[in-house]
Structures are given as C-alpha cells and as structure tokens.
Amino acid sequence: MGDRQSTENSLQPVRLPAGRKAEIAAFVAEVDQVTVAMLSARFGVSSDTIRRDLDQLDADGIVVRTHGGAVSRSAMVVTEKKLDVRMQLHTTAKEKIGELAATLVDDASVIMINAGTTCLALARHLRNHRELTIATNNLRIPAEVSPKAVNDLYLFGGAVRFAGQSTVGPVSFRVTGRSTDLELRCDLALISVGAVSADGGYSTSNVSEAVMMGEMIARATRVAILADSSKFGAPLFAQVAALGAADYLVTDQEPPPELADALQRHGVKVLLPPAAPAV
C-alpha cells in the first residue's frame, strides 16, 4: 500500500518555474495590474521568487515591472492615448488653463515643465515673457515656445515615449569633468497630471512618468498642477505626489465639494480663469 501511494504521489504534476511564469503572465493579462504580495499568496512561493519571475517577464517584454508589482502591456497601451488625439480633447479648457498658468511665471525665472497637451498650451502663452530658463521632457515644447521668451531651453534625456512625444528618465544633467550629476533647482514646476482626487492626490497612468514628475516637483520652490475638470475623480495607477505637494491647482471649473475641501485643508490655492461676461 505504501509503495502504491508513493508511486501515485510521484505521478502528481509538479509546477515547474517556466510553467509558473506562464501562469503569472496569464494572470497579469487578465487583471491588468498585480502586486508581489498578491502573486506570492496566489502561487504559494516567496516574494523574492515572484520578484525574480516578474523581472524576467519584464525583460522578455511580457509585462511592465513596477514598484511592488507589475502591469500588463495591454493595459499600458490602452491608457496611453496618442498625443495628437489628446490634443483634440478639452481644447478650450486647456487653452484657458495654459493662459492662466503663464501668469504664475516670472520673467528671468527657471521653470520645469512636464509632458502633456495642457503644458503645450502653457508654452504658447509664454510668448510675452522674457529671459526664461526652461527644462522639460516635452519634445514638443521647443516648437511651441517663442524663442524671444527663452534664454536657455534644456531637454531631459531618457527613453522616448512616441505616443506622448516625451522622454522618461532622470531629472538630471551630467557635465564633462564631474563625477556626479548637477544639482538642479527651479523657481516653479508646472505639472500636467492625469487625475486629481481628495484621497489619491495627483496621479497618472505611467509609472516612469510619475517618478519623473515627482522629481520635478521635489526640485521646485513653487509647484503648480495643471488639470482640467475632466481629471477630477478616482486616482490613476501611479501617484505623482500627495495633494499638499502643490501650491496651486490651475483648472477650468470649481472642484467638487470633497476635493475642494481637501485642497483647502492642504493649503492648495485653486486658480480659475475669469468668468465670461454676461450677455
């Protein structure tokens, strides 16, 4: 009896590492985003094993590795609309926000601007400014900003995101002859985000972009978040910063009561374009 049971046990299927990774890939594709803890519990292996599996799946181009988990590549594609399409959305609101945000910029100041169509509207409204230093990851900014407004314009390097016409990488510059990057600071960071919520703060759908935006915020004396009213609501996948990290929220409509209260508690000033004159 004992020999028979031993033989039966030996015939039981064993989950091989390659099979587990295939199951992980299928599970991520099904639910779009996962955490290491979730996978560890589901597959009954250690967190370190899951991390190694996810690292390999990311290297193979099957999932996108994130801090603490992974995201399906199909989810990333769906959440990123091409820039030319996004430029056709909420155009009036974006122009108003860009014009208003430009009033926060002082002549001869240093500003950082991230990617996004609202920031392109901002760049166009800087045409009457002078002696600006601009650092950005937005590849369209050089074509949109007036040369008369700028003393120096710097583009951050990194991987190019064709859909967003931007780069994603460190907020830093390396100078020949120095062993470390230059320490960068700016007077004002103007950051366009994908969502604004009372609980989730400022967020976006791309992890690498969120990290870069957060670095810009950390290097700024003042911070202005640019977001039209369609961005009010549930947070997106990657948090850029907590609500109180900004000095200003530049938008086109009054935020809903819960968000307005949270902004006030955190000392964030809401800037709205002037109301249209009554006819």
N, C-alpha and C positions, 0 to 999 in steps of 0.2 A: 504493500500500500504506500509505504514511504517512498519507494523507488518510483512508483507510478506518479505520485504527486510531484516529486522532483522533476520528472520528465515533463509533466504538464506545465509546471512553472517555467521551465526552460524554453517552452514554446510560446510563452506570452510575448507580445510585441514590446520592444524596447524603444523609447523615444530617443532617436539619435539627434545630436546637435543640429545637423543640417535640417532635419525634419522640424525641430522646434523653431528654427529661424523662419522656415517657410510658414509655419502656423502663426508666428508673431507678425510676419509681413501681411498675411491674410487678415488678421485681427485688426491691425492698424488701418488697413484699407477699408475695413468695414465700419470702424468707429471714428475714423479721421484723426483723432489725437489720443495719446495714451501717456501714462506716467510709468516710471520704472517700478514703483510700488504696485501698481495695478497689474503689470505683467508678471512680476515676481510672484504675486499671490495666485494668479491665474495658472501659471505654468509650473509652480512648485519648485522654483530654483532661486538661487541667491540674487540679490540686487546687482552684485558685481558681474554675475553671469549675464544677466539681462543687459547691463550696460555694454558688455563686450559684443553681445549679439546685435544691439542697436547700432553700435559703432560700425560693425561690419556691414549691416544692411544699409547704413548711410553711405559708406564707402562704395557699395555696389550700386548706389543710385536708386534704391528701392524705397527708402523712407528719408525724411528730413530730420536729423538729430536735433533735439532742442535741450535746453537745460532742464534735466529731470524727466525727460521722456522723448517722444518723437511725434511727428506729424506725417500723415500720408502726403505723397507728392500731388495726388489729385486734388486734395483739399487746398494745398498751396496755390495750385493753378486756378482753381475756381475763385479763390478770394482775391486774386490779383487781376483787376480789370486793366486792360491796356490803357496807357496814359491818354492816347488820342480819344478813346471812348470816354474816359473820365472827364476830359476837358469839356465835353458837351453837357455834363450834368451840373445843375445848380449854378449856371454861369453868372447870373445876376447877383446871387448871394456872394459868390467868390470874389467878384469884382468889388463889391461893397466892402467885404472884409479886407481885401488887399489894400484898398484905398485908405481904410481906417487904420490898419496896422502900420502903414507907411508913416502915419503921423507920430508914431512912437519912436521912430528912428531919427536920431540927431545927426546933423552934418558932422563929418570928420570922426564918426564913431566906427567901432568894429562890430560887425554883426555876423551871426551864423544863421544860415537858412537851410532847412532840410528839403527833401524831395516833396513833390505833390503839386497838384494843379492850383491850389489856393496860393501857394508860395510863388507860383509863376505870375499870378495876378498881382501879388505884392511887389514883385520885381519890376513890373511895368509901371507901378505907381511911385517908384523911387526916382523917376526921371528928373524931378526938380531938386533932388538932393545933390550934395557935393562932397568930395573927398572921403568917400566911404571905403572901408576895407571889408570885403565880403568873403567869407569862407563857406563853402557849400558842397553837398554831394549831389546836387541837382544839375544834371548835364544840360538842361535847357536854360538855366539862368544866364549864361554868357550871351545867349541870343536875345534874351528878353530885357535885360537891364540896359539902361542908357550908358554908353561909355563916358559921358560927361559926368555921371554921378559917382564914378568909381576911381579911386587911386590904385587899389590893388584888388584883384579877384583871384581866389585860390580854390581849386577843386580838390577835395579829399580823394585819395586813391582807394582802390579796392576792387572787388568783383563788380562787374557791370550787370545791373538788372535791366534788361532791354524793355520789359513791359512797363517799368516805371521811369525809364530814362534817368537812372541814378546809379551811384556807386554805393556799395555796402562794405565798410571796413573801419579801421580805427580812425578816430578824430585826432590825427597827429600828422606831423611832418618830420622827416629826417633830414638833417643838414650835413653835408660833407664835412668830415673832420670832427664830428661829435659822435660819441658812443651811445648817446641817448636821444630820444625824440625831444623836440622843443616843447616846452610847456605852453599851451595855448589858452588864452582867455579872451572873452568878448564882452562888450558892453550890453548886448542884447541878443538873445536867441529867439528866433521866430520859427515856431514849430507847428507844422500842419499835422493833425492826428486823424486816425480813423474813427475814434469813438471817445465820448466824454460821458462818464457816469459818476453818480454820487459815491458808489462803493468801489468801483474799479479804477477811478482816476482817469488818466489819459492812456489810450491803448491803440494798437494797430494789429494787423493780421500777420506781419512778418517778424520773426524773432530777431534776425540780424539787424533789420531796420530799427526795431525798438531799442536795441542796445545802442546803436549809433545815435539815435535821437536823445536817449538818456544821457549819453556822454556830452552832447552839445548843451543840454540843459545844465549839467553839472559844471560846465566851464563858463557860465554866463552870470553876469551881475544881475540882470533882469531877464525874465522869461515871459514871452507872450505865446499863448496857444491859439492857433487859428483853426476854427471849426465851424462849419455852417450847421444850422439847426437839425439837419438830417442825421448828424453824428451823435445827437443826444440819445442815450438809451443803454442797452446792455453792452458791457465791455467786450472787446475783441480778444483774440488769443493771447497776445503778448502785451503786458503792461509797459508803457513808456516811463511813467512817473506817477507818483501819488498826486492827488488833487492839489495839495498845498505847495507843490513844487513850482507852480506858475504864479506870476504877479498879475497877469491879465489873461482873460479869455475874450478873444475878439470873435464875435459871432454876428449873425444877422437877425436873430429873434431872441426874445427873453427865454431863458431856460425854464423848463417845468419846475414847479414849486420845490420838489425834493432836491433836485440838483441845484437850484438857486440858493436854497438854504445851506447846502453843503459848501458851495463856493464861498458864501458869505462867512461861514464858520472858519474856513481855511484862509481867509483874507485875500481871496482872488477877486480882483475887480473885473466886472463884466462890462465890456465896451460894445456898444451897439451903434450902427450907423444912424444918422439923423432921420427922423420920420419924414416921409414925403409930405409936402404941403397939401392941405386940404383943397379940393377943387371947388 
